[in-house]
């Protein structure tokens, strides 16, 4: 009798296991893979995106993220254009450039309302510097020519009454070699993002000359909050894979809401240790400097869009981009859905 019961139990378990297999396969197949091209993924510039992944928000939306790490924002754009990525994370101004070229790409969720970019001079060079004109001929390290770090350096030079041609720009990418380039004297100055800039500043290796880390400084430097770090994609991706796009937006908006109340302990528990540059106190210090630069809800507001437009107009005067072009560069439709869902 005992053997009969055991056989029956075994048969029941076997049938249940067989029935469960299609369910598991269905769950796995339901996950959508989305590739995102970006530069400086460990930086604070992409913190909401990283949080959405680390906190499991993308997974809960049924998304598997395939990170396409690049050395600069421009390389990330090229990866997107070549069809090697579905989405690009980077500066909003890239979207204006693409639309001005007749390419139908749109930004669909905002991460940053400040550029979070700083320009700093090596402390070795500061010692002998008497006026801004002494900057002429110096070598400034940027991620790449044609990326947001290059644009911001150009903007600062124009504000200082200097021509962008008065300095030499060196492309350094976004990896560990950037700090080494400053230390070894390969470059005299850096235009980059945090936590790198804050780290070098606290180590007394760099003197920050101008930054757009806070809303106050961005207002002073650019005239208002500015649409900056965002997610952008081809319009046909947003149409054909609207569910994936909505999942990305839901994840980012959820992360932005989480950020509004997150404390230092929350940040350290969530962010991988290798992003801290070996010093958690410095990492938290850098975070506090840029904290108010993150969007509260992912929404593209008119003032921030207009600031981005003006900033680009200062460096590009040869294309036919106009206010109609700006209207085609973004959509708030996905964000509106996420705002209602997460009550932000």
C-alpha positions as CSV (number, residue, x, y, z in Angstrom):
1,X,0.0,0.0,0.0
2,X,2.8,2.3,0.9
3,X,4.5,1.8,-2.5
4,X,1.2,2.5,-4.3
5,X,0.8,5.8,-2.5
6,X,4.4,6.8,-3.3
7,X,4.0,6.0,-6.9
8,X,0.8,8.0,-7.1
9,X,2.4,11.0,-5.4
10,X,5.4,10.7,-7.7
11,X,3.1,10.7,-10.7
12,X,1.2,13.7,-9.5
13,X,4.4,15.6,-8.9
14,X,5.7,14.6,-12.4
15,X,2.5,15.9,-14.0
16,X,2.6,19.1,-12.0
17,X,6.2,19.7,-13.0
18,X,5.4,19.2,-16.7
19,X,2.5,21.6,-16.4
20,X,4.7,24.2,-14.8
21,X,7.4,24.1,-17.5
22,X,5.3,26.1,-20.1
23,X,4.5,28.6,-17.3
24,X,8.2,29.2,-16.6
25,X,9.0,29.4,-20.3
26,X,6.2,31.9,-20.7
27,X,7.5,34.1,-17.9
28,X,11.0,34.1,-19.4
29,X,9.7,34.9,-22.9
30,X,7.5,37.7,-21.5
31,X,10.7,39.6,-20.5
32,X,11.6,42.2,-23.2
33,X,15.2,42.9,-23.9
34,X,16.0,46.6,-24.5
35,X,19.5,47.8,-25.4
36,X,20.6,51.2,-24.1
37,X,23.7,53.0,-25.3
38,X,25.4,55.5,-22.9
39,X,28.7,56.8,-21.7
40,X,29.9,57.1,-18.1
41,X,27.3,54.7,-16.7
42,X,28.7,54.7,-13.2
43,X,28.6,58.5,-13.0
44,X,25.9,60.5,-11.1
45,X,24.7,61.9,-14.5
46,X,22.8,58.6,-15.1
47,X,21.9,57.9,-11.4
48,X,18.1,57.6,-11.9
49,X,18.7,55.1,-14.7
50,X,21.1,53.1,-12.6
51,X,18.7,53.2,-9.6
52,X,15.8,51.9,-11.7
53,X,17.9,48.9,-12.6
54,X,19.4,48.3,-9.2
55,X,16.0,48.6,-7.4
56,X,14.4,46.1,-9.7
57,X,12.0,48.6,-11.3
58,X,12.9,47.6,-14.9
59,X,12.6,43.9,-14.0
60,X,9.2,44.5,-12.5
61,X,8.2,46.2,-15.8
62,X,9.2,43.0,-17.7
63,X,12.4,44.5,-19.1
64,X,15.9,43.1,-19.4
65,X,18.5,45.9,-20.0
66,X,21.4,45.3,-22.3
67,X,23.9,48.1,-21.5
68,X,25.9,49.3,-24.5
69,X,28.8,51.2,-22.7
70,X,30.5,53.8,-24.8
71,X,33.4,56.3,-24.2
72,X,31.3,59.4,-25.0
73,X,27.8,60.7,-25.6
74,X,28.6,61.1,-29.3
75,X,29.7,57.5,-29.6
76,X,26.4,56.5,-27.9
77,X,24.5,58.5,-30.5
78,X,26.4,56.7,-33.3
79,X,25.6,53.4,-31.7
80,X,21.9,54.3,-31.8
81,X,22.1,55.5,-35.4
82,X,23.8,52.3,-36.5
83,X,20.9,50.3,-35.0
84,X,23.1,48.7,-32.4
85,X,21.0,50.0,-29.6
86,X,17.2,50.7,-29.1
87,X,17.7,53.7,-26.8
88,X,20.3,56.2,-26.0
89,X,20.8,57.9,-22.6
90,X,22.5,61.2,-22.8
91,X,22.3,65.0,-23.3
92,X,18.9,66.3,-24.7
93,X,20.8,68.6,-27.1
94,X,21.7,65.5,-29.2
95,X,17.9,65.1,-30.0
96,X,17.8,68.7,-31.4
97,X,20.9,67.9,-33.5
98,X,19.3,64.8,-34.9
99,X,16.0,66.5,-35.7
100,X,17.9,69.3,-37.4
101,X,19.5,66.7,-39.6
102,X,16.0,65.4,-40.5
103,X,16.3,62.3,-38.3
104,X,13.2,61.4,-36.4
105,X,14.4,60.8,-32.9
106,X,12.6,61.9,-29.7
107,X,13.4,62.2,-26.0
108,X,10.8,60.5,-23.9
109,X,11.8,60.9,-20.3
110,X,14.0,63.4,-18.5
111,X,16.5,62.5,-15.9
112,X,18.3,65.8,-15.3
113,X,17.2,69.4,-15.2
114,X,20.8,70.6,-14.9
115,X,23.8,69.5,-17.1
116,X,25.8,68.4,-14.0
117,X,29.0,69.3,-15.9
118,X,31.9,71.2,-14.4
119,X,35.0,72.7,-15.8
120,X,38.1,72.8,-13.6
121,X,41.8,73.7,-13.9
122,X,44.7,71.7,-12.6
123,X,45.9,73.2,-9.3
124,X,49.4,73.2,-10.9
125,X,48.1,75.7,-13.5
126,X,46.0,77.7,-11.1
127,X,49.2,78.9,-9.2
128,X,50.5,80.8,-12.2
129,X,47.2,82.0,-13.5
130,X,46.5,85.7,-13.1
131,X,43.6,86.4,-15.6
132,X,41.3,84.3,-17.7
133,X,43.3,85.2,-20.8
134,X,46.0,82.9,-19.3
135,X,43.8,79.9,-20.3
136,X,44.7,80.5,-24.0
137,X,46.6,77.6,-25.4
138,X,45.8,75.2,-22.6
139,X,44.7,71.7,-23.2
140,X,41.2,70.9,-21.9
141,X,40.1,67.3,-21.6
142,X,36.6,66.3,-22.6
143,X,34.9,63.0,-23.2
144,X,34.9,63.7,-27.0
145,X,34.4,66.5,-29.4
146,X,30.7,66.8,-30.2
147,X,29.6,65.6,-26.7
148,X,28.0,67.5,-23.9
149,X,31.3,68.0,-22.0
150,X,32.8,69.7,-25.2
151,X,29.7,71.9,-25.6
152,X,29.7,73.0,-22.0
153,X,33.4,73.9,-22.2
154,X,32.8,75.9,-25.4
155,X,29.9,77.7,-23.7
156,X,32.0,78.7,-20.7
157,X,34.8,80.0,-22.9
158,X,32.4,82.2,-24.8
159,X,31.0,83.6,-21.6
160,X,34.6,84.3,-20.5
161,X,35.1,86.3,-23.7
162,X,37.4,83.6,-25.2
163,X,37.1,81.8,-28.5
164,X,36.7,78.0,-28.3
165,X,39.6,78.0,-30.8
166,X,41.9,79.6,-28.2
167,X,42.3,76.2,-26.4
168,X,43.1,72.7,-27.5
169,X,40.4,70.0,-26.8
170,X,41.7,66.5,-26.1
171,X,39.3,63.5,-26.2
172,X,39.7,61.3,-23.1
173,X,36.5,59.2,-23.0
174,X,34.8,58.5,-19.7
175,X,37.0,55.9,-18.0
176,X,39.7,55.8,-15.3
177,X,42.2,57.3,-17.7
178,X,40.5,60.7,-17.4
179,X,41.9,61.4,-13.9
180,X,45.3,60.1,-14.9
181,X,45.4,62.5,-17.8
182,X,45.1,65.4,-15.4
183,X,47.6,64.0,-12.9
184,X,50.2,63.3,-15.5
185,X,49.9,66.7,-17.2
186,X,48.4,65.4,-20.4
187,X,45.7,68.0,-20.0
188,X,45.7,71.2,-18.1
189,X,41.9,71.3,-17.4
190,X,38.9,69.0,-17.4
191,X,35.3,69.4,-18.4
192,X,33.4,66.4,-17.0
193,X,30.8,65.0,-14.6
194,X,30.6,63.8,-11.0
195,X,31.7,62.0,-9.0
196,X,35.0,62.4,-10.9
197,X,35.2,66.2,-10.7
198,X,34.2,66.3,-7.0
199,X,36.8,63.6,-6.2
200,X,39.6,65.6,-7.9
201,X,38.4,68.8,-6.3
202,X,38.5,67.2,-2.8
203,X,41.9,65.8,-3.4
204,X,43.1,69.3,-4.2
205,X,44.1,68.2,-7.7
206,X,41.5,70.4,-9.5
207,X,40.1,73.9,-9.0
208,X,36.5,74.2,-10.3
209,X,36.1,77.4,-12.4
210,X,32.4,76.9,-13.2
211,X,29.8,74.2,-12.8
212,X,26.2,73.3,-13.6
213,X,25.7,70.9,-10.8
214,X,23.0,72.8,-8.9
215,X,19.9,74.6,-10.1
216,X,21.3,77.9,-8.7
217,X,24.5,77.6,-10.7
218,X,22.7,76.4,-13.8
219,X,20.4,79.5,-13.6
220,X,23.5,81.7,-13.3
221,X,25.4,79.9,-16.0
222,X,22.7,79.1,-18.5
223,X,19.7,81.3,-17.5
224,X,17.4,78.6,-16.2
225,X,16.9,74.9,-15.6
226,X,18.0,72.9,-18.6
227,X,16.7,69.7,-20.1
228,X,19.8,67.5,-19.9
229,X,20.2,63.8,-19.3
230,X,17.3,61.9,-20.9
231,X,16.4,58.8,-22.8
232,X,15.8,59.1,-26.6
233,X,14.9,56.8,-29.4
234,X,13.7,56.6,-32.9
235,X,10.0,57.6,-33.2
236,X,9.2,54.2,-34.8
237,X,10.6,52.4,-31.7
238,X,8.3,54.5,-29.5
239,X,5.4,53.5,-31.7
240,X,6.1,49.8,-32.4
241,X,7.5,49.0,-28.9
242,X,5.4,51.5,-26.9
243,X,5.1,49.0,-24.1
244,X,8.9,48.7,-23.7
245,X,9.2,52.5,-23.9
246,X,6.5,52.9,-21.2
247,X,8.3,50.3,-19.0
248,X,11.5,52.4,-19.3
249,X,9.7,55.6,-18.4
250,X,7.9,53.9,-15.5
251,X,11.2,52.6,-14.1
252,X,12.9,56.0,-14.4
253,X,10.0,58.0,-12.9
254,X,9.7,55.5,-10.1
255,X,13.4,56.0,-9.4
256,X,13.1,59.8,-9.5
257,X,10.3,59.5,-6.9
258,X,12.5,57.2,-4.7
259,X,15.3,59.8,-4.9
260,X,13.2,62.6,-3.4
261,X,13.2,60.8,0.0
262,X,16.3,58.6,-0.2
263,X,19.0,59.2,2.5
264,X,22.7,58.5,2.4
265,X,22.3,55.0,3.7
266,X,19.7,54.2,1.0
267,X,22.1,55.4,-1.7
268,X,25.0,53.4,-0.4
269,X,22.9,50.2,-0.1
270,X,21.7,50.6,-3.6
271,X,24.7,51.8,-5.6
272,X,27.5,49.2,-6.4
273,X,30.6,49.8,-4.3
274,X,32.9,50.1,-7.4
275,X,31.0,53.3,-8.4
276,X,32.2,55.1,-5.2
277,X,35.8,55.6,-6.5
278,X,37.1,54.0,-3.4
279,X,35.6,56.6,-1.0
280,X,32.0,56.5,0.1
281,X,32.1,59.8,1.9
282,X,33.4,61.6,-1.3
283,X,30.7,59.8,-3.3
284,X,28.0,61.0,-1.0
285,X,29.4,64.5,-1.1
286,X,29.3,64.5,-4.9
287,X,25.7,63.2,-4.8
288,X,24.6,66.0,-2.4
289,X,26.0,68.6,-4.8
290,X,24.0,67.3,-7.8
291,X,20.9,66.2,-5.9
292,X,18.6,69.1,-6.8
293,X,19.7,68.8,-10.5
294,X,17.6,65.7,-11.0
295,X,14.1,65.9,-12.5
296,X,11.3,65.4,-10.0
297,X,9.0,63.6,-12.4
298,X,10.6,63.0,-15.8
299,X,8.6,65.7,-17.5
300,X,10.0,68.0,-20.2
301,X,9.0,71.5,-19.0
302,X,9.0,74.5,-21.4
303,X,11.6,76.5,-19.5
304,X,14.1,73.7,-19.4
305,X,13.5,73.0,-23.1
306,X,14.0,76.6,-24.0
307,X,17.3,76.8,-22.0
308,X,18.6,73.8,-24.0
309,X,17.5,75.5,-27.2
310,X,19.3,78.7,-26.3
311,X,22.5,76.8,-25.3
312,X,22.6,75.0,-28.6
313,X,21.9,78.2,-30.6
314,X,25.0,79.6,-29.1
315,X,27.2,76.9,-30.7
316,X,25.2,76.1,-33.9
317,X,24.2,78.8,-36.3
318,X,24.5,77.0,-39.6
319,X,21.4,74.7,-39.7
320,X,17.7,75.5,-40.2
321,X,16.5,74.3,-36.8
322,X,13.6,76.4,-35.4
323,X,11.0,76.3,-32.7
324,X,9.0,73.8,-34.8
325,X,12.1,71.5,-34.7
326,X,12.1,71.8,-30.9
327,X,8.5,70.6,-30.7
328,X,9.5,67.4,-32.5
329,X,12.4,66.6,-30.1
330,X,10.4,65.2,-27.2
331,X,7.2,63.6,-26.0
332,X,5.6,63.7,-22.6
333,X,3.0,61.1,-23.4
334,X,4.7,58.2,-21.6
335,X,5.7,60.4,-18.6
336,X,2.0,61.5,-18.1
337,X,1.0,57.9,-17.7
338,X,3.9,57.2,-15.2
339,X,3.1,60.4,-13.2
340,X,-0.5,59.2,-12.6
341,X,0.7,55.7,-11.7
342,X,3.3,56.8,-9.2
343,X,1.5,60.0,-8.1
344,X,4.3,62.4,-8.8
